[in-house]
Amino acid sequence: MITIEDHQIYGGMGSAVAELLAKKCPKKIEMLGVNDSFGESGTKEELYKKHHLTSKNIILAVREVMR
């Protein structure tokens, strides 16, 4: 399972999915998002690149989880 969110991963959608999976169907989960960082300014593209949320990064994460 991979969750992708364009904000903090802690306390976000990935955390909610992880809680549900832990109770119902334990699975490996990879959470992509902003990793414990304060708000920043920049274009969407700049921030996605900085926080590894580009389509290339998502594809690499999927491949890693699928191994």
Summary of the structure (lengths in Angstrom):
residues: 67
radius of gyration: 12.8
end to end distance: 12.5
largest distance: 39.1
contacts: 157
relative contact order: 0.22
helix: 46%
strand: 18%
